[in-house]
């Protein structure tokens, strides 16, 4: 089973006719995701995926016509904040923003607005989520994960794929994998996802994949020590990263003495989290916790 | 992207923040003329994008235009922390009565901007934060509402500013807030904000950092970028949309995805090697981008081996292989390559590279071990079948 998304999710794609949007809509559809609508302003009335998915001019019209309850955003960074506002105002309560490179001040305004509306945003700059065997929203390759009982939450994209693949090679399945993204201002953080996994009866153990920058991992460690009863295995990227340099992700930077991998690893280990030395080792560490 | 002091202060002035009279000079003759215009006594300030200019001798007081000329010659010949001084700011010298600090930055945890102020200006704010955090006043600003007057007034009270300066301070705080929002800054800072002997408030120094992701809507700021602070390979990488950071090791890395790129560097280190760089080719990179990435990695003469780790998702491994082959025919590298391709079209990619004399690996651990072995001369082409 799963958190956030499942086979009943009715998914709407914002930017469905764009380069990224159309490619990943095909991939999501092929995986079995229930794609009910797409939005591209100015292309309302068209159909995509061989006439299977209708395109609308606005999220509001699309949601009213199709009952969409999840949106995934593939529009370019300069238009993405508007797309998030639009989805929230149209009553969509779960929004995944895949787009990378949104200005941080835009995201601060978006996040503030969404907090007042009780809307959940995942991302931006994230790979989305995957509930193996049921639904994929975003860009995580579906074939690298098996259905199962490990919840995976991560700040990274391809690093997560590496871990999913390592789990699959050991025959270990995943309840849901959620990529929360590598930006400094996120819609959903580790704690939000940890609390969902803790409450999900089908998740037996949790994998947390973090990286340098900010203190999301440290706060997660504090939350784990107080509220998480399920075993957690972690991996933190960036032990070899130099301070003061942004390592690709907007949020991955060691500033002053804060945000180092070492600090995060110490905090998580103190909270009882077992830390893998490399991504492939995550599968070895989690295996003993799983009832067969 | 960071702006120079003179650039920041020029922007501040446009938003009503008082700054000392002054001009930028490129040579000592110009510096002398500016000093004459300003009435003799001036401060010569090196314009380089590093902290600690003062300690390094890059900020000096000149009592006459002749002394200004002399000091300008000296400072323009300096290297500060490896950066050449190409410009100096010649500012009027003022008599300082008090030094304060005020700045705005993004607070990641509070997810909103925070205005910080201190009655102790003129020193590194991080130093104050470490030594006596209670001396820093913080006010969180609602990004949807903006800075309110009462918040600036609260700060003025908290840093013991005499009442006669409240109005000026509030207008400076408001100006700073407008600079921050209209320029998509991640940091705006006046340090020190001074009260002069003749009762004026002046932004004596200024600092601004701008969000790189927002530069698309600030073409004027893009033109202000100082390329001296970046390694030439980093500038080249940005042209291709690659994220590249040069490091000191011998193992060049080409990876898709920032997290995986960091993890690849980490595992190299774990096995006793030293990464030469961080390089993320991004998602869905085509052959051109891959070829550019390889050229950039190989432009570092210390690189003894290149580790290519691609986990295909949006990125297709056959496309990466095409890029590698393209670059190989062009640069003819003398260094061995260790390649690991997994995921989308990995099989096709591997087939394309089969005749290219590369060391292959199935897992990340195996790839790292092999790359480290090559960098230490323990493994070479002779070990290939």
Boltz contact constraints between the chains, C-beta under 6 A:
constraints:
  - contact:
      token1: [A, 101]
      token2: [B, 213]
      max_distance: 6.0
  - contact:
      token1: [A, 103]
      token2: [B, 184]
      max_distance: 6.0
  - contact:
      token1: [A, 103]
      token2: [B, 211]
      max_distance: 6.0
  - contact:
      token1: [A, 103]
      token2: [B, 213]
      max_distance: 6.0
  - contact:
      token1: [A, 103]
      token2: [B, 214]
      max_distance: 6.0
  - contact:
      token1: [A, 104]
      token2: [B, 106]
      max_distance: 6.0
  - contact:
      token1: [A, 104]
      token2: [B, 211]
      max_distance: 6.0
  - contact:
      token1: [A, 105]
      token2: [B, 184]
      max_distance: 6.0
  - contact:
      token1: [A, 108]
      token2: [B, 111]
      max_distance: 6.0
  - contact:
      token1: [A, 108]
      token2: [B, 112]
      max_distance: 6.0
  - contact:
      token1: [A, 108]
      token2: [B, 143]
      max_distance: 6.0
  - contact:
      token1: [A, 109]
      token2: [B, 143]
      max_distance: 6.0
  - contact:
      token1: [A, 109]
      token2: [B, 144]
      max_distance: 6.0
  - contact:
      token1: [A, 111]
      token2: [B, 111]
      max_distance: 6.0
  - contact:
      token1: [A, 112]
      token2: [B, 143]
      max_distance: 6.0
  - contact:
      token1: [A, 112]
      token2: [B, 144]
      max_distance: 6.0
  - contact:
      token1: [A, 139]
      token2: [B, 314]
      max_distance: 6.0
  - contact:
      token1: [A, 141]
      token2: [B, 313]
      max_distance: 6.0
  - contact:
      token1: [A, 156]
      token2: [B, 259]
      max_distance: 6.0
  - contact:
      token1: [A, 157]
      token2: [B, 257]
      max_distance: 6.0
  - contact:
      token1: [A, 158]
      token2: [B, 256]
      max_distance: 6.0
  - contact:
      token1: [A, 158]
      token2: [B, 257]
      max_distance: 6.0
  - contact:
      token1: [A, 158]
      token2: [B, 260]
      max_distance: 6.0
  - contact:
      token1: [A, 158]
      token2: [B, 311]
      max_distance: 6.0
  - contact:
      token1: [A, 159]
      token2: [B, 259]
      max_distance: 6.0
  - contact:
      token1: [A, 159]
      token2: [B, 260]
      max_distance: 6.0
  - contact:
      token1: [A, 159]
      token2: [B, 263]
      max_distance: 6.0
  - contact:
      token1: [A, 161]
      token2: [B, 311]
      max_distance: 6.0
  - contact:
      token1: [A, 161]
      token2: [B, 313]
      max_distance: 6.0
  - contact:
      token1: [A, 162]
      token2: [B, 311]
      max_distance: 6.0
  - contact:
      token1: [A, 184]
      token2: [B, 108]
      max_distance: 6.0
  - contact:
      token1: [A, 185]
      token2: [B, 111]
      max_distance: 6.0
  - contact:
      token1: [A, 211]
      token2: [B, 259]
      max_distance: 6.0
  - contact:
      token1: [A, 214]
      token2: [B, 108]
      max_distance: 6.0
  - contact:
      token1: [A, 237]
      token2: [B, 259]
      max_distance: 6.0
  - contact:
      token1: [A, 237]
      token2: [B, 262]
      max_distance: 6.0
  - contact:
      token1: [A, 237]
      token2: [B, 263]
      max_distance: 6.0
  - contact:
      token1: [A, 238]
      token2: [B, 262]
      max_distance: 6.0
  - contact:
      token1: [A, 239]
      token2: [B, 266]
      max_distance: 6.0
  - contact:
      token1: [A, 240]
      token2: [B, 265]
      max_distance: 6.0
  - contact:
      token1: [A, 240]
      token2: [B, 266]
      max_distance: 6.0
  - contact:
      token1: [A, 240]
      token2: [B, 269]
      max_distance: 6.0
  - contact:
      token1: [A, 241]
      token2: [B, 262]
      max_distance: 6.0
  - contact:
      token1: [A, 245]
      token2: [B, 245]
      max_distance: 6.0
  - contact:
      token1: [A, 247]
      token2: [B, 258]
      max_distance: 6.0
  - contact:
      token1: [A, 247]
      token2: [B, 262]
      max_distance: 6.0
  - contact:
      token1: [A, 247]
      token2: [B, 278]
      max_distance: 6.0
  - contact:
      token1: [A, 248]
      token2: [B, 243]
      max_distance: 6.0
  - contact:
      token1: [A, 248]
      token2: [B, 258]
      max_distance: 6.0
  - contact:
      token1: [A, 248]
      token2: [B, 280]
      max_distance: 6.0
  - contact:
      token1: [A, 249]
      token2: [B, 258]
      max_distance: 6.0
  - contact:
      token1: [A, 256]
      token2: [B, 126]
      max_distance: 6.0
  - contact:
      token1: [A, 277]
      token2: [B, 270]
      max_distance: 6.0
  - contact:
      token1: [A, 278]
      token2: [B, 267]
      max_distance: 6.0
  - contact:
      token1: [A, 279]
      token2: [B, 263]
      max_distance: 6.0
  - contact:
      token1: [A, 280]
      token2: [B, 363]
      max_distance: 6.0
  - contact:
      token1: [A, 280]
      token2: [B, 364]
      max_distance: 6.0
  - contact:
      token1: [A, 280]
      token2: [B, 365]
      max_distance: 6.0
